[in-house]
């Protein structure tokens, strides 16, 4: 009988952890001095435990430790030689710098970026398209300042905002910053550092004409929408080509005013575009004057990719309960969710069969510590199951043959296989 290939020497979780670089984690931990005064619960073990909690969807440290205890005989395959105590995990979430988890995410993303790339943008000048947006995660109490006014009851929930930039070629975050929810989006534009001739797309919540001008000086092309109360002057109207998309209503150069006394000017391009699907007119602005008007509209339409990412994260890694009520602990858990999402996306990209992310996540969550060859299973679940049945029948046949042989011997008869 051939070797059983459906089951392997490590759990599914161990296969996901293989995408991480243990050596890099040790190096980053040393640079950040993250293991100071630590005897056993090292940075690498901390990362594994937090990923375990996120994948399993545990809501508390108690649940996480009990989950580890229930799989104590399998932890050695994950590089864990003991089960962490609740107090030790709690202290680590407070003291260990969340920058460690950020570095683990970025390193994993960079090493597997080529596998993740799957762009539909074919034009050479639109390959480098980045999309920026933010999503707010509500906290159970006002640890970080939330948005809105204080309610009549006097109690107000806090919130943390994740400012994110994704690369449209792989739909994965390549830039993440966390701030209190009350912080305005546009202040993060100054932290954007993209290659020359890149495109960045964001909604009108990021309006900052001074930064738009800085983008122009760096030859970074932005695409966004014009605010209703924007102050501008029309300078030159461009002819709309005969072969242009019928949705293009107007294409012109405008001058936006900004500064304390509105004395500063920013030259931009305004495009009025009729969207047949939404039955409304959109006004786009950009500092790129080379692309066709309909191409600018198409770039902004790609912004939906980041909304799908936020939806995917919140549906599969719901961050409603945190394993600590300190800012550092909360950020660590969010980074762990980002890393888990990245690991599963890498696995999904390596499987030829098309799987919905939520379906794959559901299977992984329920079989996280099972010894299953995850690649064979996801490539053809039915084939994998048929192999298991066939092997079980073969074992039954052998067991039946042995029992018959024993019975014949007891009766003083000779048994000869035909």
LOVEX-932860 format. One line per field, with one value per residue: x, y, z of N, C-alpha, C in turn. Coordinates in steps of 0.2 Angstrom, whole numbers, plus 2048, in hexadecimal, padded with zeros to 3 digits. Atoms other than C-alpha are relative to their C-alpha. Layout:
BEGIN
nx <- [X/...] .
ny <- [Y/...] .
nz <- [Z/...] .
cax <- [X/...] .
cay <- [Y/...] .
caz <- [Z/...] .
cx <- [X/...] .
cy <- [Y/...] .
cz <- [Z/...] .
//
This chain:
BEGIN
nx <- [804/7FC/800/806/7FE/806/7FE/7F9/7FD/801/807/801/7FE/7F8/7FE/801/7FB/7FA/800/7FD/7F9/7FE/7FA/802/804/7FA/7FC/804/800/7FA/7FF/805/7FF/806/800/7FC/803/805/7FC/803/805/7FC/804/803/806/805/804/804/806/805/803/804/806/804/802/805/805/801/802/7FD/7FA/802/802/7FA/7FC/804/7FF/7F9/7FF/804/7FC/7FA/7FC/7FE/7FD/7F9/7FF/800/7FA/802/7FE/804/806/7FF/805/804/7FD/7FB/803/802/7FA/7FC/804/7FF/7F9/7FD/802/804/7FB/7FD/805/800/7FA/802/804/7FD/7FB/804/803/7FB/7FD/805/803/801/805/806/802/805/803/803/7FE/7FC/7FC/7FA/800/805/7FE/7FF/806/801/807/800/806/800/806/800/802/803/7FE/805/800/7FD/7F9/7FE/806/805/803/807/801/801/808/803/7FF/7F9/7FC/7FE/7FB/7FA/7FF/7F9/801/7FB/7FF/7FD/7FF/7FF/7FD/806/7FE/801/805/7FE/7FD/7F8/7FE/805/7FF/805/800/807/805/801/7FB/803/7FD/7FB/7F9/7FC/7FE/7F9/7FC/800/7FA/800/7FB/802/805/805/807/804/807/803/806/7FF/7FF/7F9/7FE/7FA/7FD/7F8/7FD/801/7FA/7FA/800/7FF/7F9/7FC/802/805/807/806/807/805/806/800/804/806/7FE/7F9/7FF/7FB/801/7FF/7FB/801/804/7FD/805/802/7FF/806/800/800/806/806/801/7FC/804/7FC/7F9/7FD/7FB/803/7FB/803/7FD/7FF/7FC/803/804/801/7FB/7FC/804/7FE/803/803/804/807/804/807/802/807/800/807/802/803/804/7FE/7FA/7FA/7FB/7FA/7FB/7F9/7FA/7FE/803/7FE/805/807/804/803/7FB/800/806/7FF/7FB/804/804/7FC/800/804/7FC/7FE/806/801/7FB/802/806/7FD/7FD/805/804/7FC/7FC/803/7FC/805/7FD/7F8/7FD/7FD/803/7FB/7FF/7FB/803/805/7FD/7FD/805/802/7FB/801/805/7FD/7FB/804/803/7FB/7FE/805/800/7FB/802/805/7FD/7FC/804/803/807/803/803/802/7FC/804/800/7FA/7FF/805/7FD/7FA/801/803/7FB/7FA/7FB/801/7FA/802/7FC/805/800/804/807/804/7FF/806/802/803/7FA/7FC/805/800/7F9/800/805/7FD/7FB/803/803/7FA/7FE/806/7FE/7FB/803/805/7FC/7FD/804/802/7FA/800/806/7FF/7FB/803/804/7FC/800/7FB/803/7FC/802/801] .
ny <- [7FA/7FA/7FC/7FC/7F9/7FC/7FE/7FF/800/7FA/7FD/7FA/7FA/800/7FF/7F9/7FC/801/7FA/7FB/801/800/7FC/7F9/7FE/7FF/7FA/7FA/800/7FD/7F8/7FC/802/803/805/7FF/803/806/806/806/7FE/7FC/7FC/805/803/7FB/800/806/800/7FB/802/805/7FD/7FD/805/804/7FB/800/7FA/7FE/804/807/804/801/805/807/803/802/806/806/803/800/805/7FE/7FA/800/7FF/7F9/7FD/7FE/805/800/7FC/7FA/7FF/7FA/7FA/7FF/7FE/7F9/7FC/7FF/7FB/7F9/7FD/801/7FB/803/800/807/803/7FC/803/807/7FF/7FD/805/806/7FE/7FF/806/803/7FB/802/806/7FD/7FC/803/7FA/800/7FA/802/7FA/7FF/7FA/801/806/7FE/7FD/801/7FE/7FE/7FF/802/803/7FF/805/7FD/803/801/7FA/7FB/801/7FB/7FC/802/7FA/7FE/7FD/805/801/7FD/805/7FE/805/800/805/7FD/803/7FF/800/803/7FD/805/7FF/806/801/803/806/806/7FE/801/7FA/7FF/7FA/800/7FC/800/7FA/800/7FF/7F9/7FC/7FF/804/7FD/7FF/806/7FF/7FE/806/804/800/805/7FF/7FB/802/804/7FD/801/7FE/800/7FC/7F9/7FF/7FE/7FA/7FD/7FD/7FF/806/801/7FD/804/806/7FE/7FF/806/804/805/7FE/801/800/7FF/7FC/7F9/7FF/7FC/7F9/7FF/7F9/801/7FC/804/7FD/802/806/804/803/807/804/804/807/800/803/7FB/7FE/7FA/7FA/7FA/801/7FA/7FE/7FB/7FE/800/7FB/803/7FC/7FC/7FA/802/7FD/805/803/807/801/806/802/802/804/801/806/803/807/803/805/7FD/7FA/7F9/7FD/7FF/7FB/802/7FC/803/7FC/803/7FD/805/806/7FE/7FE/806/804/7FD/802/807/801/7FF/805/805/7FE/804/806/800/801/808/802/7FE/805/807/800/800/806/806/7FF/7FB/7FD/7FE/802/7FF/804/7FB/7FA/7FB/7FE/805/807/800/7FF/807/804/7FE/803/807/802/7FE/806/806/7FF/800/807/804/7FE/803/807/800/7FE/806/805/7FF/800/7FA/801/7FA/7FF/802/807/803/7FE/804/807/7FF/7FE/806/806/7FC/804/806/802/801/7FC/7FB/7FF/805/7FF/7FB/801/804/803/807/804/802/804/806/804/803/805/805/803/803/807/805/802/805/807/803/802/806/806/802/804/807/804/802/805/806/804/803/806/805/800/7FC/7FA/7FE/7FA/801] .
nz <- [800/801/7FA/7FF/801/7FE/7FA/800/7FA/7FD/801/806/7FD/801/807/801/7FC/804/804/7FC/800/7F9/7FF/800/7FA/7FB/802/7FE/7F9/7FD/802/7FC/7F9/7FE/7FB/7FA/7FA/801/7FF/804/805/805/805/805/7FC/7FF/807/801/7FB/802/806/7FE/7FD/805/804/7FD/7FE/7F8/7FE/7FA/7FE/7FD/806/804/7FC/800/807/801/7FB/803/805/7FD/803/807/800/801/807/802/7FC/7F9/7FC/7FA/800/7FD/7FB/802/7FE/804/806/7FF/7FF/807/805/7FE/800/807/805/805/806/801/804/807/804/802/806/806/803/803/807/805/802/804/804/807/800/7FF/806/805/802/806/803/805/803/7FD/7FB/7FB/7FD/7F9/7FE/7F9/7FE/7F9/7FD/7F9/7FD/7F9/7FB/7FA/7FA/7FB/7FB/803/7FF/805/801/806/804/7FE/7F9/7FB/7FF/7FA/7FB/7FD/802/807/802/804/807/804/807/804/806/804/807/803/806/804/803/7FC/7FC/7F9/7FD/800/7FB/7FB/7FA/7FB/7FC/7FC/805/801/804/807/805/805/7FD/801/806/800/7FE/806/804/806/806/805/805/7FD/7FF/7FA/800/7F9/800/7FE/7F9/7FF/803/7FD/807/7FF/802/807/804/7FE/805/807/800/800/806/7FE/803/7FB/803/7FA/801/7FE/7FA/802/7FF/803/803/806/806/806/804/807/801/805/804/7FF/807/803/7FE/7F8/7FD/800/7F9/7FF/801/800/7FE/800/7FC/7FB/7FB/7FA/7FB/7F9/7FC/7FA/804/807/805/803/806/803/807/801/805/7FE/805/7FF/803/7FE/7FF/802/7FB/7FA/802/7FD/803/7FB/802/7FE/801/801/803/806/806/806/801/803/7FA/7FE/7FC/7F9/7FC/7FF/7FA/7F9/7FF/7FD/7F9/7FC/7FE/7F9/7FD/800/7FB/7F9/7FF/7FF/7F9/7FB/800/7FE/7FA/7FD/7FA/7FB/7F9/800/7FA/7FC/801/801/807/803/801/806/807/802/802/806/805/801/805/806/802/801/807/805/801/804/807/803/801/805/807/802/802/806/800/7FE/7FA/7FD/7FA/7FA/7FF/7FE/7FA/7FB/7FF/7FC/7F9/7FD/800/7FF/7FD/803/804/806/805/802/807/803/7FF/803/808/802/7FA/801/802/7FA/7FC/803/7FE/7F9/800/803/7FB/7FA/802/800/7F9/7FD/804/7FD/7F9/801/802/7FA/7FB/803/800/7FA/7FF/803/7FC/7FA/802/802/808/803/804/806/803/807] .
cax <- [800/807/80B/7FD/7FE/7EE/7F6/806/812/80C/7FB/7F4/7F8/80B/80A/803/811/81E/81A/822/835/83A/84B/844/839/849/852/844/842/854/854/844/84B/83A/840/848/845/83C/841/835/827/832/82C/82A/81F/815/811/80C/800/7F8/7F5/7EE/7E2/7DD/7DB/7D0/7C6/7C9/7C1/7CC/7DD/7D5/7CD/7DE/7E7/7DA/7DB/7EE/7EC/7DF/7EC/7FB/801/803/80B/81D/81A/817/827/81E/826/819/808/80A/801/7F3/7FD/80C/802/7FA/80A/812/803/806/819/81F/820/812/820/826/815/816/827/821/813/81D/82B/81E/816/826/82C/81C/817/81A/80F/801/801/7F2/7EE/7E2/7EA/7F3/7F9/80B/808/7FA/804/808/7F7/7F5/7E4/7E3/7D5/7D1/7C6/7C1/7C0/7B5/7BC/7B3/7B8/7C0/7D2/7D5/7CA/7BB/7B2/7A2/79C/79B/789/77D/781/793/79A/7A3/7AC/7BD/7C3/7D3/7D5/7DF/7E6/7EA/7F2/7F0/7FA/7EC/7F7/7F5/7E7/7F1/7F6/808/806/7FC/7FB/7F1/7EA/7DB/7CB/7C9/7D8/7D4/7D9/7E3/7F1/7F7/7FA/80B/811/80E/81E/81C/827/827/819/80E/7FB/7F2/7E0/7D6/7C5/7C1/7C3/7D6/7D5/7E6/7EB/7FC/7FF/7F8/805/813/80D/80E/820/825/81C/80F/7FE/7EF/7DD/7CF/7BE/7BB/7B3/7A2/7A9/7BA/7C0/7C7/7C8/7C6/7D5/7D3/7C7/7CD/7C4/7BC/7C2/7B5/7BB/7B9/7AD/79C/79C/7A9/7A0/7AE/7C1/7CA/7D8/7D4/7DE/7DA/7DD/7E4/7EE/7EA/7E4/7E1/7F0/7F8/7F2/7F2/7F0/7E5/7DA/7C7/7BD/7AA/7A4/793/792/784/784/781/778/782/790/7A1/7AD/7BF/7CF/7E1/7F2/7F4/7F1/7F7/7EA/7D9/7CB/7C2/7D2/7D2/7C1/7C6/7D4/7C8/7BC/7CA/7C8/7BB/7C9/7CE/7BC/7BB/7CB/7C4/7B4/7BF/7C8/7B9/7AF/7BD/7C7/7BA/7C3/7B5/7BE/7D0/7DC/7E0/7DA/7EA/7EE/7FE/7F4/7E6/7F2/7FC/7EB/7E7/7F8/7F5/7E5/7EE/7FC/7EF/7E6/7F6/7FB/7EA/7EB/7FC/7F6/7E7/7F2/7FC/7ED/7E7/7D5/7CB/7C5/7BA/7C5/7B7/7B5/7C7/7C8/7B9/7C2/7D3/7CB/7C2/7D1/7DF/7E8/7E4/7F2/7EC/7F5/7ED/7F3/7EC/7DC/7D8/7DE/7D0/7C7/7BD/7CD/7D5/7C5/7C5/7D7/7D3/7C4/7CE/7DC/7D0/7C8/7DA/7DD/7CC/7D1/7E1/7D9/7CC/7D9/7E3/7D4/7CF/7E1/7E0/7CF/7D5/7E5/7DA/7D0/7DF/7DD/7EA/7E7/7EE/7EC/7E4] .
cay <- [800/811/81E/828/83A/841/843/84B/84E/85F/868/874/882/87C/87D/88F/894/88D/89D/8A7/8A9/8A4/8AB/8BC/8BC/8B9/8C6/8D3/8CE/8D2/8E3/8E8/8E0/8D7/8C9/8D2/8CA/8BB/8AA/89E/8A8/8AF/8BA/8AB/8A2/8B2/8B3/8A1/8A3/8B3/8AB/89C/8A7/8B0/8A1/898/8A8/8A8/8B6/8B6/8B1/8A3/89C/89D/894/886/884/882/875/86B/869/867/857/861/870/86A/86A/87C/880/882/878/87D/885/897/89D/8AA/8B7/8B5/8B7/8C7/8CE/8CB/8D4/8E3/8E4/8DC/8EA/8E8/8ED/8DB/8D5/8E3/8DD/8CB/8D1/8DB/8CE/8C0/8CB/8D0/8BE/8B8/8C7/8BF/8B0/8BC/8C7/8C5/8D6/8D9/8EA/8E7/8F9/8FC/90D/906/8F7/900/904/906/908/911/911/90E/904/906/8F9/8FD/8F9/8F4/904/914/90E/918/927/922/92D/937/940/939/931/937/928/92F/91E/91E/90F/912/90D/90A/90E/904/90E/903/903/8F4/8EF/8EC/8DE/8D3/8DC/8DA/8E8/8EF/8FE/8FE/90B/90B/91A/91F/91F/932/936/93D/932/93F/941/930/936/93D/92C/925/920/918/916/923/922/918/91B/91D/91D/922/92A/93C/93A/93C/94D/956/962/965/953/952/95E/954/945/94F/954/942/93C/932/932/933/92F/935/93E/950/956/95F/96F/96F/981/980/98A/982/986/97C/970/961/95A/949/93D/935/924/929/91F/926/928/936/947/953/954/963/96B/974/97D/979/986/981/988/994/9A2/997/99E/98E/985/973/96F/960/957/956/949/948/936/92E/91D/913/906/912/91F/92E/939/938/946/93F/949/944/94B/940/948/939/92B/92C/932/921/919/925/920/90D/910/917/909/8FD/905/8F8/8EB/8F2/8F2/8DF/8DD/8E6/8DB/8CB/8D0/8D4/8C5/8B8/8C0/8CA/8D5/8D7/8D0/8D4/8CA/8DA/8EB/8F4/8FD/8F2/8E2/8E8/8ED/8DC/8D3/8DD/8D9/8C7/8C7/8D0/8C2/8B4/8BC/8BD/8AB/8A4/8AF/8A8/896/89A/8A1/890/886/884/880/890/892/8A0/8A8/8A5/893/88F/899/88F/87E/885/88B/87A/86F/87B/86E/85F/855/857/85B/86B/86D/85C/85F/870/86B/85D/85A/84B/843/844/83D/82F/82A/829/81E/813/811/80D/7FF/7F8/7F8/7EF/7E2/7DF/7DE/7D2/7C7/7C6/7C1/7B3/7AD/7AC/7A3/796/792/790/783/77A/77E/785/796/799/7AA/7A8] .
caz <- [800/7FB/808/80F/808/80F/820/824/832/837/839/82C/838/837/824/825/831/824/81A/828/82A/83C/839/835/844/84F/846/848/85A/85E/855/85F/86F/870/87A/888/899/890/895/88B/882/873/865/859/866/869/856/855/864/85D/84C/854/85E/84E/843/850/854/867/870/880/887/891/881/878/886/887/874/875/884/87A/86C/878/86F/85E/864/862/84F/850/85A/86A/878/886/888/88C/89C/89B/8A5/89A/88A/891/896/885/87C/887/887/876/869/85C/84F/850/848/83B/835/835/829/81E/81C/818/80B/803/802/7FA/7F0/7DF/7E3/7E8/7D8/7CD/7C5/7B7/7B3/7A3/79E/7A2/7AA/7B5/7BC/7CC/7D3/7E6/7EF/800/80C/81F/829/83B/849/857/869/878/882/87E/87E/86E/86A/85F/852/856/865/876/879/886/891/893/88D/87C/873/86C/85B/851/83F/833/825/817/806/7FB/7EB/7DD/7D6/7E5/7EF/7FF/80B/808/814/825/832/842/84A/856/84C/84F/844/833/824/81A/827/822/810/815/81A/808/7FF/7EE/7DF/7D2/7C5/7D1/7D2/7E2/7E4/7F3/7F7/7FB/80D/80A/803/806/7F7/7FF/7FE/7ED/7E7/7F0/7E6/7D6/7DA/7DD/7CD/7D7/7CF/7DA/7D5/7E1/7E1/7E2/7F2/7F0/7F8/7EF/7EA/7D8/7C8/7B7/7AC/79C/795/78B/77C/77E/770/765/76B/77E/789/789/79C/79A/79C/79F/7A0/7A5/7AE/7BF/7CC/7DE/7EC/7FD/80B/81A/80E/7FF/7F7/7F2/7E1/7DB/7C9/7C6/7BA/7BC/7B4/7B4/7B1/7B0/7B8/7B0/7BE/7CC/7C1/7C7/7C2/7CB/7CB/7CB/7CD/7C9/7C6/7B7/7A6/79B/79E/795/7A0/7A0/7A6/7B5/7B9/7B7/7C4/7D1/7CE/7D3/7E4/7E9/7EB/7FC/801/7FD/808/817/815/814/824/82E/829/82B/839/843/84F/85C/86B/870/87B/884/887/884/874/870/873/867/859/85B/859/84A/842/846/83C/82E/82E/82F/820/816/81A/814/805/801/803/7F8/7EA/7EA/7E8/7D6/7DA/7DC/7EE/7F6/804/811/80D/80E/81E/826/822/829/839/83C/837/83D/847/83C/833/822/812/80F/7FD/7F7/800/7F9/7E7/7E7/7F7/7F0/7E9/7FA/802/7F6/7FA/80C/809/7FD/80A/818/80D/80A/81D/820/812/81A/82C/825/81D/82D/837/82A/82A/83D/83D/831/83B/84B/841/83D/82A/81F/816/805/7FD/7EB] .
cx <- [804/7FF/7FA/802/7FB/802/807/803/7FF/7F9/800/803/808/801/7FF/806/807/801/804/808/802/806/7FF/7FD/805/804/7FD/7FF/806/801/7FB/801/7F9/800/804/7FC/7FB/804/7FD/7FC/803/7FB/7FD/7FA/7FA/7FC/7FC/7F9/7FB/7FD/7FC/7F9/7FB/7FD/7FA/7FA/7FF/7FE/804/807/7FF/7FE/806/804/7FD/800/807/800/7FC/804/808/805/803/804/808/801/7FF/805/7FE/802/7FC/7FA/801/7FA/7FC/804/806/7FE/7FE/805/804/7FC/801/807/804/7FE/7FC/804/802/7FB/800/805/7FF/7FB/803/805/7FD/7FD/805/803/7FB/7FC/7FF/7FB/7F9/7FD/7FB/7FC/7FD/802/806/804/806/800/7FB/802/800/7FB/7FF/7F9/801/7F9/801/7FA/801/7FE/7FE/803/7FB/800/805/808/804/7FA/7FC/7FE/7F9/800/7FF/7F8/7FE/802/807/805/801/805/805/800/807/7FF/806/801/804/801/801/803/7FA/802/7FF/7FA/802/803/808/801/7FA/802/7FA/7FF/7F9/7FB/7FE/805/7FE/805/806/807/805/803/808/805/801/806/800/805/7FD/7FC/7FB/7FA/7FE/7F9/7FD/7F9/801/801/808/802/806/803/807/803/800/806/807/800/802/808/804/7FE/7FC/7F9/7FB/7F9/7FB/7FA/800/7FB/7FB/802/807/800/805/7FD/801/805/800/7FC/803/7FB/800/801/7FA/800/7FF/7FA/7FB/7FE/804/7FD/804/807/803/805/7FE/806/7FC/804/800/805/7FC/7FB/7FE/804/804/7FB/803/7FD/7FE/7FB/7F9/7FC/7F9/7FE/7FA/801/7F9/7FE/7FD/7FC/801/806/805/805/807/805/807/805/803/7FD/801/7FB/7F9/7FB/7FC/805/801/7FA/800/804/7FC/7FB/804/800/7FC/804/802/7FA/7FF/805/7FE/7FA/803/803/7FB/7FC/804/804/7FC/803/7FB/802/807/802/803/7FD/805/801/805/7FD/7FB/804/804/7FA/7FE/805/800/7FB/803/805/7FC/7FC/805/802/7FB/800/806/7FF/7FB/803/804/7FC/7FD/7F9/7FE/7FB/7FD/804/7FC/7FF/806/802/7FC/803/807/7FE/7FE/806/807/806/800/806/7FE/804/7FC/800/7FC/7F9/7FD/801/7FA/7FE/7FD/805/803/7FB/800/806/7FF/7FB/803/805/7FD/7FD/806/802/7FB/801/805/7FE/7FC/804/804/7FC/7FE/806/800/7FB/802/806/7FD/7FC/804/801/806/7FD/805/7FD/7FF/801] .
cy <- [806/804/805/808/805/803/801/801/806/803/805/806/800/802/807/804/7FF/806/806/7FE/801/804/807/802/801/806/807/801/803/807/804/7FF/7FE/7FB/801/7FE/7FA/7FA/7FA/803/805/803/7FB/7FC/804/800/7FA/800/805/7FE/7FA/802/803/7FB/7FC/805/800/807/803/7FC/7F9/7FB/7FE/7FB/7F9/7FD/7FD/7F9/7FA/7FD/800/7FB/802/806/800/801/807/804/803/7FA/800/804/806/802/807/807/802/803/807/805/802/805/807/803/7FF/805/7FD/801/7FA/7FD/804/7FE/7F9/801/802/7FB/7FA/803/801/7FA/7FC/804/7FD/7FB/803/804/7FD/807/7FF/807/7FE/806/801/806/7FF/7FA/802/804/7FE/803/802/801/7FE/7FD/800/7FA/803/7FC/800/806/805/800/805/804/7FE/806/802/803/7FB/800/803/7FC/802/7FA/800/7FA/804/7FD/801/7FF/7FD/803/7FC/802/7F9/800/7FD/7F9/7FA/801/7FF/807/801/806/800/804/800/806/800/802/807/803/800/7FC/804/801/7FA/800/801/7FA/7FB/801/7FB/802/805/7FD/7FB/804/7FE/802/800/805/807/802/801/806/804/803/801/7FA/7FE/803/7FD/7FA/802/801/7FA/7FB/7FA/802/7FE/800/800/803/807/801/805/808/802/807/7FF/805/7FC/804/7FE/7FA/7FC/7FD/7F9/7FC/7FD/7F9/7FF/7FC/805/803/807/807/806/7FE/806/801/805/802/800/804/7FC/805/804/805/7FE/803/7FB/7FC/7F9/7FF/7F9/7FF/7FE/7FC/7FE/7F9/7FD/7F9/7FD/7FB/803/806/806/802/801/805/7FD/806/7FC/805/7FD/802/7FB/7FB/803/800/7F9/7FB/802/7FD/7F8/7FF/801/7FA/7FA/801/7FB/7FA/801/7FF/7F9/7FD/801/7FB/7F9/800/800/7FA/7FA/801/806/802/804/800/800/7FC/805/806/806/801/7FB/7F9/800/800/7F9/7FB/801/7FE/7F9/7FE/802/7FA/7FA/801/7FF/7F9/7FC/802/7FD/7F8/800/801/7FA/7FA/801/800/807/7FF/807/801/7FD/7F9/7FD/802/7FC/7F9/801/800/7F9/7FA/803/7FB/7F8/7FE/7FE/804/805/802/7FB/801/806/800/7FC/7FC/7F9/7FB/7FE/7FC/7F9/7FB/7FE/7FA/7F9/7FD/7FD/7F9/7FB/7FE/7FB/7FA/7FC/7FD/7FA/7FA/7FD/7FC/7F9/7FC/7FD/7FB/7F9/7FC/7FD/7FA/7FA/7FF/804/805/801/806/7FE/806] .
cz <- [800/807/800/7FF/802/807/801/807/804/7FF/7FB/803/7FF/7F9/7FE/803/7FC/7FB/804/801/807/801/800/806/806/7FF/802/808/804/7FF/804/807/803/805/806/806/7FE/800/7FB/7FA/7FB/7FB/7FB/803/800/7F9/7FF/804/7FD/7FA/802/803/7FA/7FB/803/802/807/802/807/801/803/7FA/7FC/803/800/7F9/7FF/804/7FC/7FA/802/7FC/7F9/800/7FE/7F8/7FE/803/807/805/807/7FE/804/805/7FE/802/7FB/7F9/800/801/7F9/7FB/802/7FF/7F9/7FB/7FA/7F9/7FE/7FB/7FA/7FC/7FE/7FA/7FA/7FD/7FD/7FA/7FB/7FD/7FB/7FB/7F9/7FF/800/7FA/7FC/7FE/7F9/7FC/7FB/7FD/804/805/805/805/808/803/807/802/808/803/808/802/808/804/806/806/805/805/7FD/802/7FB/7FE/7F9/7FD/803/807/805/801/807/806/803/7FE/7F8/7FE/7FC/7F9/7FE/7F9/7FD/7F9/7FC/7F9/7FD/7F9/7FB/7FD/804/805/808/803/800/805/805/805/805/804/804/7FA/7FF/7FB/7F9/7FB/7FD/803/7FE/7F9/800/801/7F9/7FC/7FB/7FB/7FB/7FA/802/800/807/800/807/7FF/802/807/801/7FD/803/7FA/801/7FE/7F9/7FC/801/7FC/7F9/7FF/800/7FA/803/7FE/804/7FC/806/7FD/802/805/7FD/801/7FE/7FD/7FA/7FB/7FA/7FC/7F8/7FF/7FA/7FC/801/7FA/7FE/803/808/802/801/807/801/7FE/7FF/802/7FF/805/805/804/807/805/807/804/805/7FC/7F9/7FB/7FC/7FA/7FF/7FA/800/7FA/802/7FB/802/7FC/802/801/7FF/805/806/7FE/803/7FD/806/7FD/803/7FF/801/7FE/7FA/7FA/7FA/7FF/7FD/806/802/804/807/804/801/806/806/801/803/808/804/802/807/804/801/805/807/802/801/807/805/800/802/806/804/806/805/807/800/806/804/7FF/800/7F8/7FC/7FF/7FA/7F9/7FF/7FE/7F9/7FB/7FF/7FB/7F9/7FD/7FE/7F9/7FA/7FF/7FC/7F9/7FC/7FE/7FA/7F9/7FE/7FF/7F9/800/803/807/802/807/806/801/802/807/805/801/804/807/803/800/801/802/7FE/7FC/7F9/7FB/7FC/7F8/7FC/801/7FC/7F8/7FE/806/7FF/7FE/807/804/7FE/801/807/801/7FD/805/806/7FE/7FF/807/802/7FC/803/807/7FF/7FE/805/804/7FD/801/808/802/7FD/804/806/7FE/7FE/7F8/7FE/7FB/7FB/7FC/7F8/7FC] .
//
